[in-house]
Structure formats: structure tokens, C-alpha cells
Amino acid sequence: MSTTAARAPQEYESRLRAFYRDEGEKEVSELATIVGRYADLFTREQLQALREAEEPAEGDDRERLYRLRMTCERGIIEAVTAADQDALENALLEARLTFDGEELPLRSADAKLAVLPDFRQREELGELALELDATFNEQRRDLLVVREKLETELSGEPNAVVRNEARKQISLQELEGVLRRVADDVAAEFERLRERWFPRLLAPGPDGLPASAHLRWLRRLSPLESTYPKERSVEVCVETVRRLGFDLEATPSIRLDLEDRPQKNPRACVIASDAPEIVHLITRAQGGLSDYQAFLHEAGHALHYAGVGPQLSYTFRNISRDHALTEIYSYIFEAVTREPGWHALYFGLSDEQAEENAEATRFIEVLMYRRYAAKLRYELGFWGAFPSEQGDSSRDYEPLLTEATGLRYDARNYLSDMDAGFYSADYLRAWIRSAQVQTHLRREIGDDWWRNAATGEILRGLFAEGTRPSTEDIAGRLGFDPLDTGPLTAELTGA
């Protein structure tokens, strides 16, 4: 493709919209086919044309062109690596193990860990799954090497940390330091909660540290399963969202996929194919409180994308610099499940039992926060050393994650437990911000913010801005410093 054939930004945006509409959850990975169909979008000539258009632009137009350029850059990388990514993903889908006389797909084994009641069987299945999953580490590492080489070449920045800091417009090192202090500040409360809840949730319990394979069982709060049946999850969550001022079922652009299929990823997600017109909300209920939390979490994403202003450019409706902004809203909706009143209202619990179950959700929240803070610290070291180590070393993955969570992490998991683009930092920024937003909602509305339609009015105003603001912009509008972690510490400690 010649330089003269490169599309102008407006035309490029229109073609990009068609590309994203083609994406969606599939039983097999077809990235190479889809990228190939839109190969004209992802060329070096097109990248150069977008760069030249961006340089003289100002304000929102410059930001829009920057995001289009970054999308093109990522697309070039995907075009080169798509076949290998498909091969890896489809091999993972095909991978089988034998457990308790039954052949299981690797993905089904992961889902089974959330519902397997016997502690020692979870340990056994977790080890089998980890051993099989680790056989794909060489493929993962090879992909990382190729992708990093391309990113360095296309961006001109050889340092992955610096490159991602520029994209997120933050200092990852400063963020990690602030987050580590919060992890330290909540350590005593975490130990108290862990001593109380590990024996109850993991009974009969381990002789030493339980393996990280138990995390899915823990997050599901499986011993409380009978209180939170999967059959009621849709009904309760839809009503919870309605009390916040949103009618999920009357929002035609949100397409629900709640079916339980064997090869369906147990990790719930939202795919905004063309916000605000086409938004897919995908969950896989297995029973337990985590069904409700996952549904509400993804409902926050879906309502955000379905609520973006249709007058915005395609870019500011669908493309962001990172994922930190939309994660704020998913966290806000999920936070409702940490309100004792919610447990009493929908499940007929006494005030005392509602408080106890809400504390269990807070324990999981603290555990997950400390896990992600440790992940960010590990990833900064991993990528800082990548030019010399090329991803060969697990570095301090095992000790950092183990110390942070009280679960026994295995070094073999160091590549599969890593999302692209420092997504861990986006989750953590959203953790800070959602706590600030909740503080604002309590000030403006009161402690019943979680069942008050006035909350929806405030959120609608934020949703309408689409993906244009950064999470740090939201902090400023609410009167907070972006790194003010006081509300987060209070939330995690129950202060």
C-alpha cells in the first residue's frame, strides 16, 4: 500500500468502526482472519499518515489522532503476530488433562476449581492445570519477544515502562510506591481477616500455605453458595441496577450472553463492539456470590459504553488510552455487594449475618488489591529487565505474590498471569478512583447511594463523556488529588 493510498483520519475512523464490529467472543480464536480482512488499516504507510496529521493538531483533535495512531500501531503488531496468537489460543482451547478419571479441557479445569469442594482435590487439580498451562510458556515468551521488538521499532522507545507511562500519562514508579504504602497500611487488617476467613473458606484447611489454585474458590466465597444461588443472580442484579436508576433489560444496545458453554471463558467480560449501539455483556454463572459480583462489575462497563454521548466522535466513544477509566464504573457497581444492607435486602439475612457476609466480600477485596499491587511491582521489574532477559526469568513473581496474598504462588505462572499494557496499573488506578467516587456519592447522596437513583444521575453525566477523560481527570472534577489514597485505605480497612 502506497503513502497516497493511506486513509485520511475521518475515513480511517469509519473503517476502524467496521473492524471492531467484526470482533466478538468466538469458540475459536480468529484474530488472524479478522486482521487480514482489514489489513489496509494496519500498515506502516497508514501509521505515518496518522502521525503527520497528528503533529500540527491541537486539543481534542490532537488527542483523537493520537489514539487513532496508537490503534494503528497496535494493529500492525497484531497483524504480524495474529497467526501465532491464534495458534496459542486455540492450542489452549484444545489442551486436555485427566483428573479423577475424567478428561477436562484446560479452561473447564479452571472453572471447576471454583466449585470443587474438597481442598486436596483442588490442590491436585490446580497442580495438573498449572503443569499443563506451563507447557505453553515458551510460546508466550516468543510472542512477547516479537511484540516488544515491534513496539520498540514502531514507537522509537526501547523502554517498555517509559513507553507505557507516556501512553497512560502517569509515572508507574510513583504509582507503585503509593500503592505499596496502601498495601502496608492495610496489612494488619488483612492478617486479621485472613486468620478469620481462611479457615472458614478453605476448611479443612492446609498444613502450610494453600496454593493459588484456591483463589477462584475463595473469590466465589463458595461456602456461602447456598445463600447466593446462581438461579437468582440475573433477577437480583437487574433489580440492583434498577435501584441505581438504570433499566438494564430495557437498554437494547446491551446484548446479554449468560449461557454456560463448556469452552466459554469463565472470566466475565464486556465487548463494546460499537458504543453506544452494540455492547456485549458476557458472564458464565457457576453459583455463589461471585456470580452477582461479576454481573454487576460487567454491568458497570456495559452501562458506561451504552451511555456514551452519541454525538462524540467514534474515537471518544470507543477508544481510550488505557482501561483505567471504564474500570472505575465496574468497581462502583460491584461495590454494592460490599454493602451489608444489600445482603439483607435481597437475601433475607439478619443485620448480623449481613454484616458478616459483607466483611467476607471486603476480605476478598483486600486480598485482590494486595495481589494486584504485588503484580504491578513484579511487572515493573520484569519489563525493566526485558532488554537483557527477554522474559526468560520469573524474577520475584513467586515471593511477591505469595507474601501479598498468603497463597502459594508458583513461578511457572509468571507469564500467564500477566495482561498486556500494564493492565494491573489500570485496575489499581481504578481502585483509587472508585473509592474517591464512593466518598463523593456518600457526601452528595448519603449512605444509601447504592440503592438511590440519584447515583444513576451522577454516573450518567460521567458516562456521557465516553472515553475522552482520563481517570485522573475524574479525580480533579470530584476535588481529589489523583494519588489521594485516603478513601481507598478507609474502604479496605472498613474504617
Solvent accessible surface area in square Angstrom, and as a share of the most:
residue,aa,sasa,rsa
1,M,93,0.41
2,S,64,0.41
3,T,85,0.50
4,T,132,0.77
5,A,54,0.42
6,A,20,0.15
7,R,53,0.19
8,A,61,0.47
9,P,31,0.19
10,Q,128,0.57
11,E,93,0.42
12,Y,0,0.00
13,E,5,0.02
14,S,74,0.48
15,R,69,0.25
16,L,0,0.00
17,R,74,0.27
18,A,40,0.31
19,F,13,0.05
20,Y,54,0.21
21,R,100,0.36
22,D,50,0.26
23,E,54,0.24
24,G,30,0.29
25,E,65,0.29
26,K,83,0.35
27,E,83,0.37
28,V,77,0.44
29,S,29,0.19
30,E,65,0.29
31,L,37,0.19
32,A,37,0.29
33,T,79,0.46
34,I,11,0.06
35,V,6,0.03
36,G,48,0.47
37,R,126,0.46
38,Y,16,0.06
39,A,53,0.41
40,D,39,0.20
41,L,0,0.00
42,F,14,0.06
43,T,26,0.15
44,R,116,0.42
45,E,57,0.26
46,Q,0,0.00
47,L,6,0.03
48,Q,73,0.32
49,A,25,0.20
50,L,0,0.00
51,R,61,0.22
52,E,93,0.42
53,A,32,0.25
54,E,12,0.05
55,E,111,0.50
56,P,105,0.66
57,A,15,0.12
58,E,141,0.63
59,G,57,0.55
60,D,80,0.42
61,D,64,0.33
62,R,100,0.36
63,E,20,0.09
64,R,35,0.13
65,L,6,0.03
66,Y,29,0.11
67,R,10,0.03
68,L,0,0.00
69,R,35,0.13
70,M,16,0.07
71,T,4,0.02
72,C,0,0.00
73,E,1,0.00
74,R,91,0.33
75,G,5,0.05
76,I,9,0.05
77,I,2,0.01
78,E,40,0.18
79,A,47,0.36
80,V,85,0.49
81,T,1,0.01
82,A,3,0.02
83,A,66,0.51
84,D,83,0.43
85,Q,42,0.19
86,D,15,0.08
87,A,55,0.43
88,L,20,0.10
89,E,53,0.24
90,N,43,0.22
91,A,32,0.25
92,L,31,0.15
93,L,10,0.05
94,E,118,0.53
95,A,12,0.09
96,R,97,0.35
97,L,15,0.07
98,T,90,0.52
99,F,5,0.02
100,D,109,0.56
101,G,78,0.75
102,E,86,0.39
103,E,118,0.53
104,L,15,0.08
105,P,23,0.15
106,L,17,0.09
107,R,54,0.20
108,S,18,0.11
109,A,0,0.00
110,D,54,0.28
111,A,4,0.03
112,K,56,0.24
113,L,11,0.05
114,A,2,0.02
115,V,56,0.32
116,L,17,0.08
117,P,94,0.59
118,D,67,0.35
119,F,6,0.03
120,R,160,0.58
121,Q,57,0.25
122,R,1,0.00
123,E,43,0.19
124,E,91,0.41
125,L,0,0.00
126,G,7,0.07
127,E,78,0.35
128,L,55,0.27
129,A,13,0.10
130,L,31,0.15
131,E,93,0.42
132,L,39,0.19
133,D,22,0.12
134,A,20,0.16
135,T,94,0.55
136,F,23,0.09
137,N,23,0.12
138,E,102,0.46
139,Q,73,0.32
140,R,28,0.10
141,R,43,0.16
142,D,65,0.34
143,L,21,0.10
144,L,37,0.18
145,V,39,0.23
146,V,62,0.36
147,R,46,0.17
148,E,20,0.09
149,K,147,0.62
150,L,18,0.09
151,E,30,0.14
152,T,40,0.23
153,E,97,0.44
154,L,15,0.07
155,S,40,0.26
156,G,63,0.61
157,E,50,0.23
158,P,85,0.53
159,N,62,0.32
160,A,5,0.04
161,V,11,0.06
162,V,70,0.40
163,R,10,0.04
164,N,14,0.07
165,E,35,0.16
166,A,66,0.51
167,R,33,0.12
168,K,9,0.04
169,Q,115,0.51
170,I,34,0.17
171,S,48,0.31
172,L,0,0.00
173,Q,105,0.47
174,E,99,0.44
175,L,5,0.02
176,E,11,0.05
177,G,22,0.21
178,V,15,0.09
179,L,1,0.01
180,R,99,0.36
181,R,144,0.53
182,V,3,0.02
183,A,12,0.09
184,D,94,0.49
185,D,93,0.48
186,V,0,0.00
187,A,33,0.26
188,A,81,0.63
189,E,28,0.13
190,F,2,0.01
191,E,66,0.29
192,R,108,0.39
193,L,0,0.00
194,R,53,0.19
195,E,127,0.57
196,R,91,0.33
197,W,2,0.01
198,F,19,0.08
199,P,78,0.49
200,R,100,0.36
201,L,3,0.02
202,L,1,0.00
203,A,62,0.48
204,P,122,0.77
205,G,17,0.16
206,P,48,0.30
207,D,141,0.73
208,G,52,0.50
209,L,78,0.39
210,P,4,0.03
211,A,15,0.12
212,S,26,0.17
213,A,19,0.15
214,H,0,0.00
215,L,21,0.11
216,R,66,0.24
217,W,22,0.08
218,L,0,0.00
219,R,106,0.39
220,R,6,0.02
221,L,1,0.00
222,S,6,0.04
223,P,66,0.41
224,L,25,0.13
225,E,71,0.32
226,S,106,0.68
227,T,38,0.22
228,Y,0,0.00
229,P,41,0.26
230,K,88,0.37
231,E,137,0.62
232,R,78,0.28
233,S,5,0.03
234,V,50,0.29
235,E,102,0.46
236,V,1,0.01
237,C,0,0.00
238,V,7,0.04
239,E,53,0.24
240,T,1,0.01
241,V,0,0.00
242,R,101,0.37
243,R,90,0.33
244,L,0,0.00
245,G,22,0.21
246,F,15,0.06
247,D,63,0.33
248,L,3,0.02
249,E,115,0.52
250,A,68,0.53
251,T,33,0.19
252,P,123,0.77
253,S,17,0.11
254,I,13,0.07
255,R,120,0.44
256,L,67,0.33
257,D,37,0.19
258,L,59,0.30
259,E,104,0.47
260,D,83,0.43
261,R,49,0.18
262,P,95,0.60
263,Q,41,0.18
264,K,3,0.01
265,N,56,0.29
266,P,15,0.10
267,R,131,0.48
268,A,18,0.14
269,C,46,0.28
270,V,29,0.16
271,I,43,0.22
272,A,28,0.21
273,S,3,0.02
274,D,0,0.00
275,A,0,0.00
276,P,23,0.15
277,E,86,0.39
278,I,20,0.10
279,V,0,0.00
280,H,50,0.22
281,L,0,0.00
282,I,8,0.04
283,T,11,0.06
284,R,31,0.11
285,A,30,0.23
286,Q,37,0.16
287,G,3,0.03
288,G,0,0.00
289,L,0,0.00
290,S,28,0.18
291,D,14,0.07
292,Y,0,0.00
293,Q,20,0.09
294,A,34,0.26
295,F,5,0.02
296,L,0,0.00
297,H,25,0.11
298,E,13,0.06
299,A,0,0.00
300,G,0,0.00
301,H,16,0.07
302,A,0,0.00
303,L,9,0.04
304,H,1,0.00
305,Y,31,0.12
306,A,19,0.15
307,G,32,0.31
308,V,2,0.01
309,G,5,0.05
310,P,102,0.64
311,Q,140,0.62
312,L,39,0.19
313,S,38,0.25
314,Y,15,0.06
315,T,0,0.00
316,F,15,0.06
317,R,24,0.09
318,N,27,0.14
319,I,8,0.04
320,S,32,0.21
321,R,51,0.19
322,D,20,0.10
323,H,85,0.38
324,A,0,0.00
325,L,7,0.03
326,T,11,0.07
327,E,4,0.02
328,I,0,0.00
329,Y,1,0.00
330,S,0,0.00
331,Y,19,0.07
332,I,0,0.00
333,F,0,0.00
334,E,28,0.13
335,A,2,0.01
336,V,0,0.00
337,T,0,0.00
338,R,37,0.13
339,E,21,0.09
340,P,38,0.24
341,G,31,0.30
342,W,0,0.00
343,H,0,0.00
344,A,31,0.24
345,L,69,0.34
346,Y,24,0.09
347,F,26,0.11
348,G,72,0.70
349,L,33,0.17
350,S,68,0.44
351,D,115,0.59
352,E,144,0.65
353,Q,65,0.29
354,A,1,0.01
355,E,103,0.46
356,E,38,0.17
357,N,2,0.01
358,A,6,0.05
359,E,27,0.12
360,A,0,0.00
361,T,2,0.01
362,R,40,0.14
363,F,0,0.00
364,I,13,0.07
365,E,20,0.09
366,V,0,0.00
367,L,0,0.00
368,M,13,0.06
369,Y,0,0.00
370,R,17,0.06
371,R,23,0.08
372,Y,22,0.09
373,A,9,0.07
374,A,10,0.07
375,K,3,0.01
376,L,0,0.00
377,R,94,0.34
378,Y,0,0.00
379,E,2,0.01
380,L,13,0.06
381,G,25,0.24
382,F,4,0.02
383,W,33,0.12
384,G,46,0.44
385,A,17,0.13
386,F,5,0.02
387,P,92,0.58
388,S,97,0.62
389,E,52,0.24
390,Q,65,0.29
391,G,2,0.02
392,D,100,0.52
393,S,40,0.26
394,S,28,0.18
395,R,101,0.37
396,D,55,0.28
397,Y,0,0.00
398,E,73,0.33
399,P,80,0.50
400,L,27,0.13
401,L,0,0.00
402,T,25,0.15
403,E,130,0.58
404,A,7,0.06
405,T,0,0.00
406,G,6,0.06
407,L,0,0.00
408,R,111,0.41
409,Y,6,0.02
410,D,42,0.22
411,A,30,0.23
412,R,83,0.30
413,N,35,0.18
414,Y,22,0.08
415,L,10,0.05
416,S,44,0.28
417,D,19,0.10
418,M,28,0.12
419,D,47,0.24
420,A,86,0.67
421,G,41,0.40
422,F,6,0.02
423,Y,43,0.16
424,S,3,0.02
425,A,0,0.00
426,D,1,0.01
427,Y,27,0.10
428,L,0,0.00
429,R,4,0.02
430,A,0,0.00
431,W,12,0.04
432,I,1,0.01
433,R,2,0.01
434,S,2,0.02
435,A,2,0.02
436,Q,0,0.00
437,V,1,0.01
438,Q,14,0.06
439,T,34,0.20
440,H,36,0.16
441,L,0,0.00
442,R,89,0.32
443,R,167,0.61
444,E,110,0.49
445,I,37,0.19
446,G,22,0.21
447,D,102,0.53
448,D,54,0.28
449,W,0,0.00
450,W,13,0.05
451,R,108,0.39
452,N,43,0.22
453,A,56,0.43
454,A,42,0.33
455,T,0,0.00
456,G,0,0.00
457,E,112,0.50
458,I,51,0.26
459,L,0,0.00
460,R,95,0.35
461,G,46,0.44
462,L,21,0.10
463,F,2,0.01
464,A,41,0.32
465,E,53,0.24
466,G,1,0.01
467,T,4,0.02
468,R,76,0.28
469,P,7,0.04
470,S,31,0.20
471,T,1,0.01
472,E,40,0.18
473,D,60,0.31
474,I,1,0.00
475,A,0,0.00
476,G,51,0.49
477,R,128,0.47
478,L,28,0.14
479,G,69,0.67
480,F,20,0.08
481,D,89,0.46
482,P,42,0.26
483,L,55,0.27
484,D,51,0.26
485,T,23,0.13
486,G,43,0.41
487,P,21,0.13
488,L,0,0.00
489,T,33,0.19
490,A,40,0.31
491,E,38,0.17
492,L,0,0.00
493,T,38,0.22
494,G,48,0.47
495,A,111,0.86
